[in-house]
Amino acid sequence: MARRSTRLRGKHVEPPSETGTGVVAVYGRDGGGQQSTEEPQDASIEETEDRKEGGSKPKNKRKRYDEKEEFARQLAVKRQRTMVKRGGLRKLVELPRELGLEIFSYLQPGDLVNLCMISKPLYDVINCSPTLWKTSRKKLADLPPRPEDITEFLYAKLLFVNICHSCNKKSIRIEIIWSARTRLCQKCMDKEFAIIRRPVYDKRLLDLMPAIRVTKGVGKKNIMTTTTHVHLATHQAWVKEYEQHKDTDLAEWTASKLAKWQARQESDMVYEVWFSEEDLRLEKEKKSLVESRQAVIADYVVTLGWGDELSMIRPSEDPRPQDIREVVKACSKDITGKVLQRLEPQLIEHMKQLKEARLKREHQDLLCERIPIMKTFLDNYTKTLRAHDLYPCYVDFYALSEISDIVDNTPRTVPFTLENFDGISLPDLMTKWRLKMESELIKMIREACGEEYAQLENVLQLATTSFTCSRCSYDRIVYPRVLMHACVTTSWLPTDASEIQKRLKRLWNTGGSDESGIIRFNKVGMKTVSKLIEMCGLDPKTTTIIEIQNLNPIFECMECNSIHEGRAIMTWDCAEVHFRTETREHKSHSRTPGQNFKLLVDDVDVFRARIAEQIDRVKGNRDYTRSKGYVCLYCNKRQETREFRRHMGYAHPELIPHDHEASVFGTATWHPFGSPGACQTLRFLAVSFQRRALPPSRVVASNRVVRIRLGTVT
């Protein structure tokens, strides 16, 4: 009979089919077959396509089939690799013993344990050679010697395999209890350890038994309590040994146990130290690996065009792109091109946020340098104004385009001084600011009352037009005082750069018509004042504040009259507030004037005199003089009366007479009728300071209800 090789050479080999798929052709090529097997197939494909398409564009059709063929080839290679991986180590057991042990001697103990856990034959081959384990352990520096009470396999498994020895599962929280020679997860730890209070053997042995300390809440109040749980398997083994020796040599057994476990407890300290050092080493290696992968991320950010922005990051304050949560999570594995493409949108978005924050921070630093100069420029101008002239606060002044353009766009290389504002015409800017604020107020009126009322001539000067403040208790603010209202023009804190940027995000002098606005249009007061004006025989749509003030009508609320306190007599502007404030005490009040509210005609001059007297008493009160309703005629700065002398001392010392210097700087206590020196000081201050025409927002002297005894007007 001929040899098998001779029979195969004589056997006819069929050529591959022309109609075969791309996968078959690829297998033939990868398997070492003739390369000519692909050419008939490609020609067949090209001819078939030419017949279908009428011979048009054969090149494109060929390209499409080439792409399909390439995909099939990659798929075939992938399948081949997958098939090779299956059972790749099955022939290790067929190797000669000496050759297998020689190969295994290059592995570390953890690798040997993994091989032992693959199959029983590999376990028998590896575990029967103590020399192999010793050689493998020598590859690790500072590894403690194996304890005599466990095998080489269990020792390596305890050191290097992070699985639970009870359930053989991987978990996030697996702890090593070296005294018990085991690794346990939290669930199995609760089963393997328990509290033993009264053992049958000597209690001294209980202190040497493998144990853990458990802290948990106890009781309804969840009081944290720490208890000691011992190893149940060791306890049960000792109980059995105790039963065997209790009738014969119990004392000798107890002594030997004590000596053995005391020595074991001392020797276990070496392994505890090694475990802690090994954890630190592994943590350091893991951190180093993550940092190297983060460096790859940083280099990729540079290739995206963010290199300059990356160099401007503050190390201790700004989050780096490689430190964001998604990137840190991705760095736990190898960084591939696919991972970089997946992280690219998040990296770009993060760099955009860093750039925006940097520009904002630089702009704020720029404002911190230049805002004080801008404030000085505005202060120098306001010193030249009269006491009642209007001017914007620092925020509104910066919001003007002419000012913000100079502050923001002046190059940093150019020194920023007051000379940068030389081309600014402040009177024109004041007019522009006032027109802007008027348009905002009219817009607020339009949103509250509609177009018809907003289009009235001189709508801001009408007596029915007033505003309220949501921050303070002042219920009626008229134009133009609303532009200088303290709640929207001043702050308890200094007006620094951050304050300006924060306040520029919302409307300030006019607030808004919604609930978030500080200044709001007084729609309820408009209806009340309209009825008051109609009671005076005037037209609410044309009557201005000046006209109604010149008329100065006096009203009486019949419902608020009291036998004990007297008649409720009030001016027209007090009446509007009266219907909102007094209703808290007088529940029967209506929201608008009715039949019990009338216009007084007789003895009006007497009532006006009594009201004027009441207002003068309020102005003479100490609390009233403490308000910031006074303005310095030299610098146009608002001050409290108790701050007059201090202000004159540090702001205008050259204006203080030398013969009254002691009395001016003596004591800060208020003396309305003190010594002659104090009176001279007050007279001097009276020349330097003047009361504003309009009272401050916290003091509403003209809105006081004057009580006049019933039955008399004198």
C-alpha positions in Angstrom: 0.0 0.0 0.0 1.3 3.5 -1.0 2.2 6.0 1.6 -0.4 8.6 2.6 1.6 11.5 1.2 1.8 9.8 -2.2 -1.9 9.3 -2.2 -2.6 12.9 -1.4 -0.3 14.1 -4.2 -2.2 12.0 -6.7 -5.5 13.1 -5.5 -7.3 15.7 -7.6 -7.8 19.1 -5.9 -10.9 21.0 -7.0 -10.3 24.7 -7.6 -12.3 27.2 -5.5 -15.7 28.1 -6.9 -16.0 31.4 -8.8 -19.3 32.1 -7.0 -17.8 31.7 -3.6 -18.2 34.5 -1.0 -15.5 36.9 0.1 -15.1 34.9 3.3 -14.1 31.7 1.5 -11.6 33.6 -0.6 -10.0 35.1 2.5 -9.8 31.8 4.2 -8.0 30.4 1.2 -5.6 33.2 1.2 -4.9 33.2 4.9 -4.6 29.5 4.9 -1.7 29.5 2.5 -3.7 28.7 -0.6 -2.9 30.0 -4.1 -3.5 33.7 -4.5 -4.9 33.1 -8.0 -8.1 31.9 -6.4 -9.1 35.4 -5.7 -8.7 36.7 -9.3 -11.4 34.6 -11.0 -13.7 35.5 -8.2 -13.0 39.3 -8.6 -13.4 39.0 -12.4 -16.8 37.2 -11.9 -17.9 40.0 -9.6 -16.9 42.6 -12.0 -18.6 40.9 -14.9 -21.8 40.4 -13.0 -21.9 44.1 -12.0 -21.3 45.1 -15.6 -24.2 43.0 -16.7 -26.5 44.5 -14.0 -25.5 48.2 -14.5 -25.0 48.1 -18.3 -21.2 48.5 -17.9 -21.4 51.9 -16.2 -19.0 52.9 -13.5 -17.4 49.5 -12.9 -14.7 51.1 -10.8 -17.1 52.3 -8.1 -18.8 48.9 -7.9 -15.4 47.2 -7.6 -14.5 49.5 -4.7 -17.7 48.7 -2.9 -17.0 45.1 -3.1 -13.4 45.6 -2.0 -14.7 47.2 1.2 -17.0 44.3 1.8 -14.2 41.8 1.1 -12.0 43.7 3.6 -14.7 43.6 6.2 -15.1 39.9 5.6 -11.3 39.3 5.9 -11.2 41.1 9.2 -14.1 39.1 10.5 -12.5 35.9 9.4 -9.2 36.8 11.2 -11.2 37.7 14.3 -12.9 34.4 14.2 -9.7 32.5 13.8 -8.1 34.3 16.7 -11.1 33.5 18.9 -10.9 29.8 18.0 -7.2 29.7 18.8 -7.7 31.1 22.3 -10.1 28.4 23.3 -8.2 25.7 25.2 -4.8 27.2 24.5 -3.3 25.8 27.7 -4.7 22.3 27.4 -1.5 20.9 26.0 0.6 22.1 28.9 -0.2 18.9 30.8 1.1 16.9 27.8 4.5 18.4 28.1 7.3 16.4 29.8 7.4 17.1 33.5 10.9 18.6 33.5 10.0 20.9 30.6 6.8 22.1 32.2 8.5 22.8 35.6 11.2 24.7 33.7 8.6 26.9 32.1 6.7 27.4 35.3 9.8 28.5 37.2 9.7 31.8 35.4 6.3 32.7 36.9 5.4 34.4 40.1 3.4 32.8 42.9 0.2 34.6 41.8 0.5 33.2 38.3 1.1 29.7 39.6 -2.1 30.0 41.6 -4.1 31.1 38.6 -2.7 28.1 36.7 -3.7 25.7 39.5 -7.2 27.0 39.4 -7.6 26.3 35.7 -7.7 22.5 35.9 -7.0 19.5 38.2 -4.1 18.2 36.1 -2.3 21.5 36.2 -2.9 21.7 40.0 -1.3 18.3 40.4 1.7 19.2 38.3 2.4 22.5 40.0 1.5 21.6 43.6 3.7 18.5 43.8 6.9 20.5 43.4 7.9 22.5 46.6 11.0 23.7 44.9 9.0 25.4 42.2 7.1 27.4 44.8 10.3 28.4 46.6 11.9 29.5 43.3 8.8 31.5 42.5 8.7 33.2 45.9 12.4 34.3 45.6 11.3 36.5 42.7 9.5 38.8 45.1 11.7 40.9 47.4 11.0 41.0 51.1 8.4 38.3 51.0 8.1 36.6 54.4 8.6 32.9 54.6 5.6 30.6 54.4 4.0 29.7 57.7 4.2 26.1 58.7 0.5 25.7 59.2 -0.6 26.3 55.6 0.5 24.9 52.2 2.4 26.7 49.4 -0.8 26.9 47.3 -2.9 28.4 50.2 -0.1 30.8 51.1 0.1 32.2 47.5 -3.7 32.2 47.2 -4.0 34.2 50.4 -1.4 36.7 49.3 -2.2 37.3 45.6 -5.7 36.2 44.7 -8.3 38.7 45.6 -11.4 36.4 45.9 -13.4 35.4 48.9 -12.3 32.0 50.3 -15.8 31.2 51.4 -18.0 32.0 48.4 -15.2 32.2 45.7 -16.6 35.5 44.4 -15.0 38.8 43.7 -16.2 41.8 45.6 -15.2 45.4 46.2 -14.7 44.9 49.9 -12.6 41.8 50.5 -10.5 41.9 53.6 -7.6 39.7 54.7 -7.8 38.3 58.2 -4.3 36.9 58.5 -4.7 35.4 61.9 -7.5 33.2 60.4 -5.5 32.6 57.2 -8.4 33.7 55.0 -9.9 36.4 52.7 -13.6 37.1 53.2 -16.1 39.5 51.8 -18.4 41.4 54.0 -21.3 39.0 53.7 -19.2 35.9 54.4 -17.4 37.7 57.3 -20.7 38.1 59.1 -21.2 34.3 58.8 -17.7 33.2 59.6 -17.3 35.5 62.7 -19.6 35.8 65.7 -19.6 36.9 69.4 -18.6 34.2 71.9 -19.1 35.4 75.5 -18.7 32.3 77.6 -16.4 29.6 76.0 -16.0 26.2 77.6 -12.2 26.4 77.4 -9.9 28.8 79.1 -10.8 32.5 78.5 -7.2 33.3 78.0 -7.4 31.3 74.7 -10.3 33.6 73.6 -8.0 36.6 73.6 -5.6 34.7 71.2 -8.3 33.5 68.8 -8.5 35.1 65.3 -11.0 38.0 65.7 -12.3 41.2 64.1 -13.8 44.3 65.6 -17.2 45.4 64.3 -18.7 48.8 64.8 -22.4 49.3 64.1 -25.4 51.1 65.4 -27.5 49.5 68.2 -31.0 50.4 69.5 -33.5 52.9 68.3 -31.1 55.8 68.7 -28.5 53.9 66.6 -25.8 54.3 69.1 -22.4 53.2 67.6 -21.0 50.3 69.5 -17.8 48.3 68.9 -17.8 44.5 69.6 -15.3 41.7 69.1 -16.2 38.8 66.8 -14.1 35.6 66.8 -13.6 33.0 64.1 -16.3 30.3 64.4 -14.3 27.6 62.7 -11.4 28.0 65.1 -13.8 28.1 68.0 -15.5 24.9 67.0 -12.2 23.1 66.5 -11.1 24.2 69.9 -14.3 23.0 71.4 -13.8 19.5 69.9 -10.3 19.4 71.2 -11.5 20.5 74.6 -14.0 17.7 74.7 -11.2 15.2 73.9 -8.8 16.5 76.6 -11.0 17.7 79.4 -11.0 14.4 81.2 -7.3 13.6 80.7 -4.7 16.3 80.2 -6.7 19.6 80.0 -4.1 21.7 81.8 -1.3 20.4 79.5 -3.5 21.0 76.4 -4.3 24.5 77.5 -0.7 25.4 78.2 0.4 24.1 74.8 -2.4 26.0 73.1 -1.4 29.2 74.9 2.2 28.8 74.0 1.5 27.9 70.3 -0.9 30.8 69.7 1.1 33.3 71.5 4.1 32.5 69.3 1.8 32.6 66.3 0.4 35.9 67.2 3.9 37.4 67.5 5.0 35.9 64.2 1.9 37.2 62.4 3.1 40.8 63.0 5.6 40.3 60.2 2.9 39.5 57.7 0.8 42.4 58.8 3.6 44.8 58.2 4.3 43.2 54.8 0.7 43.5 53.8 0.6 47.2 54.7 3.8 47.9 52.7 2.5 45.9 49.8 -0.7 47.8 49.7 1.3 51.1 49.7 3.4 49.8 46.8 0.5 48.6 44.8 -1.3 51.9 45.4 1.8 53.8 44.3 2.1 51.7 41.1 -1.6 52.2 40.4 -1.2 55.9 40.9 1.9 56.0 38.7 0.0 54.1 36.0 -3.0 56.4 36.2 -0.7 59.5 36.0 1.0 58.1 32.9 -2.4 57.6 31.3 -3.4 61.1 32.3 -0.3 62.5 30.7 -1.6 60.8 27.5 -4.9 62.7 27.9 -3.0 66.0 28.4 -1.0 65.4 25.2 -4.2 64.7 23.4 -5.7 68.0 24.6 -2.6 69.8 23.2 -3.2 68.1 19.8 -6.7 69.4 19.9 -5.4 73.0 19.9 -5.7 73.8 23.6 -2.0 73.8 24.5 -1.9 77.5 25.3 -5.0 77.3 27.5 -3.6 74.2 29.2 -0.4 76.1 30.1 -2.5 78.9 31.8 -4.2 76.5 34.3 -3.5 77.3 37.9 -2.4 74.0 39.4 -3.9 74.4 42.9 -7.2 76.0 41.8 -8.3 75.1 38.3 -9.4 71.5 37.6 -7.2 69.9 34.9 -8.9 68.1 32.0 -7.3 64.9 33.0 -8.8 65.2 36.5 -12.5 65.3 35.5 -14.6 62.3 36.6 -15.1 60.7 33.2 -11.4 60.9 32.4 -10.3 59.5 35.7 -12.7 56.6 35.2 -11.3 56.0 31.7 -7.7 56.0 33.0 -8.4 52.9 35.0 -7.9 51.0 31.7 -5.6 51.4 28.8 -6.0 54.6 26.8 -6.7 53.7 23.1 -7.6 55.8 20.2 -11.2 54.8 20.6 -11.2 56.0 24.2 -9.7 59.3 23.2 -12.4 59.9 20.5 -15.1 59.1 23.1 -13.6 61.6 25.6 -13.0 64.3 23.0 -16.3 66.2 23.4 -16.0 66.3 27.2 -12.4 67.5 27.0 -13.3 70.3 24.6 -16.3 71.4 26.7 -14.1 71.4 29.9 -11.5 73.5 28.2 -14.1 76.0 27.0 -15.3 76.3 30.6 -11.8 76.9 31.8 -11.2 79.6 29.2 -14.5 81.3 30.0 -13.6 81.3 33.7 -10.1 82.6 33.0 -11.3 85.5 30.9 -13.9 86.3 33.6 -11.1 86.2 36.2 -8.8 88.4 34.2 -11.6 90.9 33.5 -12.4 91.0 37.3 -8.7 91.7 38.0 -8.7 94.4 35.4 -11.8 96.0 37.1 -10.1 95.8 40.5 -7.3 98.0 39.1 -9.4 100.5 37.2 -12.7 100.8 39.0 -11.1 103.0 41.8 -9.8 105.4 39.2 -13.3 105.5 37.6 -14.9 106.2 41.0 -12.5 109.0 41.6 -13.4 110.5 38.2 -17.1 110.4 39.1 -16.6 111.7 42.6 -14.7 114.7 41.3 -17.6 115.5 39.1 -20.3 115.0 41.7 -18.5 117.5 44.0 -19.3 120.2 41.5 -23.1 119.4 41.5 -25.8 121.0 43.5 -27.2 119.2 46.5 -30.3 118.0 44.6 -28.8 117.2 41.2 -29.1 113.6 40.0 -26.2 111.4 39.2 -25.7 107.6 38.6 -24.2 105.2 41.1 -20.9 103.5 40.2 -22.6 100.5 38.7 -24.8 102.5 36.4 -21.9 104.8 35.5 -19.8 101.8 34.5 -22.7 100.4 32.5 -22.6 103.4 30.1 -21.0 102.2 26.9 -18.6 105.2 26.8 -17.2 104.4 30.3 -17.1 100.6 30.0 -15.3 100.9 26.7 -12.5 102.9 28.3 -12.3 100.7 31.3 -12.4 97.3 29.5 -10.7 98.0 26.2 -7.7 100.1 27.2 -4.6 98.0 26.7 -2.9 96.7 29.8 0.4 98.0 28.5 -0.9 101.6 28.7 -1.0 103.2 32.2 -4.6 103.7 33.3 -5.1 107.1 34.9 -7.7 109.9 35.1 -6.4 111.2 31.8 -8.0 108.3 30.0 -11.4 110.0 30.7 -10.4 113.4 29.2 -12.5 113.0 26.2 -15.7 112.2 28.2 -18.4 114.9 28.5 -20.0 114.1 31.8 -23.0 116.5 31.4 -24.0 114.6 28.2 -23.5 111.3 29.9 -25.7 112.4 32.8 -28.4 113.3 30.3 -28.0 110.0 28.5 -28.2 108.0 31.8 -31.3 109.9 32.9 -33.1 109.3 29.6 -32.2 105.6 29.8 -33.6 105.3 33.3 -36.8 107.2 32.2 -37.3 104.7 29.4 -36.9 101.8 31.8 -39.5 103.3 34.2 -41.9 103.9 31.3 -41.4 100.3 30.2 -42.2 99.2 33.7 -45.4 101.3 33.7 -46.4 99.9 30.3 -46.1 96.3 31.5 -48.2 97.1 34.6 -50.9 99.4 33.3 -50.9 99.0 29.5 -50.0 101.3 26.6 -52.7 103.8 27.2 -51.4 105.0 30.5 -47.8 104.8 29.5 -48.3 107.1 26.5 -49.7 110.0 28.6 -47.8 113.2 28.4 -45.3 113.6 31.3 -46.4 110.3 32.7 -43.5 110.2 35.2 -44.5 113.6 36.6 -48.1 112.7 37.2 -49.4 112.5 40.7 -50.7 109.0 40.1 -47.3 107.7 39.2 -45.3 106.2 42.1 -43.2 103.2 42.8 -42.6 100.8 45.7 -39.5 99.2 47.0 -39.5 95.5 48.0 -36.5 95.9 50.3 -37.5 98.7 52.6 -40.7 100.0 54.1 -41.0 103.0 52.0 -44.3 102.5 50.1 -44.4 105.6 47.8 -41.4 106.7 45.8 -42.0 109.3 43.1 -39.9 110.4 40.2 -37.1 111.6 40.1 -36.3 110.4 43.6 -36.7 106.8 42.5 -33.5 107.1 40.5 -31.5 107.9 43.7 -33.3 105.4 46.0 -30.8 104.0 48.5 -31.8 100.3 48.1 -30.7 100.3 44.4 -27.9 102.8 44.4 -25.9 102.0 47.5 -24.7 98.8 49.3 -23.5 98.0 52.7 -20.4 96.5 51.1 -17.8 98.4 49.1 -18.5 98.6 45.4 -15.6 96.4 44.2 -15.1 94.7 40.8 -17.0 91.5 41.8 -19.9 93.6 43.1 -20.1 95.5 39.9 -20.1 92.3 37.8 -22.8 90.8 40.0 -25.0 93.8 39.9 -24.7 94.3 36.1 -26.5 91.0 35.6 -29.9 92.5 36.5 -31.7 95.9 36.2 -30.8 98.0 39.2 -32.2 101.4 39.3 -35.5 100.2 37.9 -35.5 96.6 39.1 -38.3 94.8 37.1 -42.0 94.4 36.9 -41.9 90.8 38.0 -41.5 89.5 41.5 -37.7 89.6 41.4 -37.6 93.4 40.8 -36.6 95.7 43.6 -38.5 98.7 42.3 -42.0 98.1 41.2 -44.8 100.3 39.8 -47.4 101.1 42.5 -50.5 100.1 40.6 -52.7 100.0 43.8 -51.5 103.5 44.8 -52.4 104.8 41.3 -56.0 103.9 41.8 -56.1 105.4 45.3 -54.5 108.7 44.2 -56.8 108.9 41.2 -59.8 108.9 43.4 -58.2 111.5 45.7 -57.6 113.8 42.8 -61.1 113.3 41.5 -62.4 114.3 45.0 -60.5 117.5 44.5 -62.2 118.1 41.2 -59.1 117.5 39.0 -58.3 115.1 36.2 -56.0 112.3 37.3 -54.6 111.9 33.7 -53.2 115.5 33.6 -52.6 116.5 37.3 -48.9 116.5 38.1 -47.2 116.2 41.5 -46.3 119.9 41.6 -50.0 120.9 41.0 -51.3 118.7 43.8 -48.6 119.8 46.2 -49.4 123.4 45.5 -53.0 122.7 46.2 -52.1 120.6 49.3 -55.6 119.2 50.1 -56.4 117.8 53.5 -58.4 114.7 54.1 -60.1 113.0 57.0 -60.7 109.3 57.6 -63.9 108.9 59.5 -63.4 105.2 60.2 -60.1 105.9 61.9 -61.4 108.7 64.2 -61.0 107.9 67.9 -62.5 109.4 71.0 -59.2 108.9 72.8 -56.7 109.7 70.1 -58.7 112.3 68.0 -59.5 112.8 64.4 -57.4 111.2 61.6 -56.3 114.2 59.5 -53.8 113.7 56.7 -52.3 115.1 53.5 -53.0 113.7 50.1 -49.7 111.7 49.8 -50.3 110.3 53.3 -53.8 109.2 52.4 -52.4 106.9 49.7 -50.2 105.1 52.2 -52.9 105.2 54.8 -55.1 102.8 52.9 -52.4 100.2 52.9 -50.8 100.5 56.3 -53.6 101.4 58.6 -55.7 98.4 57.4 -53.7 96.2 59.6 -55.4 97.8 62.6 -58.7 98.8 61.0 -60.1 95.7 59.5 -63.2 97.5 58.2 -61.1 99.7 55.9 -61.7 99.5 52.2 -58.8 99.5 49.8 -59.8 102.8 48.2 -61.4 106.0 49.6 -65.1 105.7 50.1 -68.0 107.5 51.8 -66.2 107.6 55.2 -63.2 109.4 53.6 -63.8 113.0 52.8 -62.0 116.2 51.7 -61.9 118.9 54.3 -62.9 122.4 53.3 -63.3 124.3 56.6 -60.4 125.3 58.9 -57.9 123.8 56.4 -55.2 126.3 57.3 -55.3 125.3 60.9 -54.9 121.7 60.0 -52.0 122.5 57.8 -50.3 124.3 60.6 -50.8 121.4 63.0 -49.4 119.0 60.4 -46.3 121.2 59.8 -45.7 121.4 63.5 -45.9 117.6 63.8 -43.4 117.3 60.9 -41.0 119.7 62.6 -41.1 117.6 65.8 -40.3 114.5 63.9 -37.4 116.2 62.2 -36.1 117.3 65.5 -36.0 113.8 66.8 -32.6 112.2 67.3 -33.5 109.1 65.3 -34.5 111.3 62.3 -31.2 113.1 62.3 -29.3 109.8 62.2 -30.6 109.1 58.7 -28.5 109.7 55.6 -30.7 112.5 54.5 -28.1 115.3 54.7 -25.5 116.1 52.0 -22.2 117.9 52.3 -22.2 121.0 50.2 -18.4 120.6 49.5 -18.2 117.0 48.3 -21.9 116.2 47.8 -21.6 113.1 50.0 -24.5 112.0 52.1 -23.9 111.8 55.8 -25.6 111.2 59.1 -25.7 114.2 61.5 -23.6 112.4 64.1 -20.9 111.9 61.4 -20.7 115.6 60.5 -17.7 116.4 62.7 -15.8 113.3 61.8 -16.4 113.9 58.1 -15.2 117.5 58.3 -12.1 116.3 60.1 -10.8 113.8 57.5 -12.4 115.3 54.3 -12.3 119.1 54.8 -9.9 119.9 57.7 -8.9 123.2 56.1 -12.5 124.5 56.4 -12.7 124.1 60.2 -12.1 127.3 62.2 -9.0 127.1 64.5 -10.7 128.7 67.5 -13.4 126.0 67.6 -11.2 123.0 66.9 -11.5 121.7 70.5 -15.3 121.8 70.4 -15.5 120.2 66.9 -13.3 117.2 67.8 -14.2 116.9 71.5 -16.9 114.2 71.9 -19.1 112.5 69.5 -22.1 112.7 71.8 -25.1 114.6 70.3 -25.8 117.9 72.2 -28.7 119.7 70.6 -28.6 122.5 73.3 -25.2 122.2 74.8 -22.5 124.6 75.8 -21.7 127.8 73.7 -18.9 125.9 72.0 -21.2 123.2 70.9 -23.7 125.7 69.7 -21.0 127.4 67.7 -20.1 124.0 66.2 -23.7 123.4 65.2 -23.9 126.8 63.6 -20.7 126.0 61.7 -22.1 122.7 60.6 -25.4 124.3 59.6 -23.5 126.3 57.0 -21.6 123.3 55.7 -24.5 120.9 55.4 -28.0 121.2 54.0 -31.0 118.9 54.2 -32.2 117.4 51.0 -35.5 118.6 49.7 -37.0 115.1 49.7 -36.9 113.1 53.0 -34.9 109.8 53.1 -36.7 106.5 52.4 -36.6 105.4 56.1 -38.3 108.6 57.4 -41.8 109.5 56.1 -42.5 112.6 58.0 -45.1 114.0 55.6 -47.0 110.7 55.6 -47.8 110.9 59.4 -51.4 111.0 60.4 -51.9 114.0 62.7 -54.4 113.3 65.5 -56.5 116.3 66.5 -58.9 116.1 69.4 -62.5 115.8 68.5 -64.5 118.9 68.7 -61.6 121.3 68.4 -59.3 122.6 65.7 -57.1 124.8 67.8 
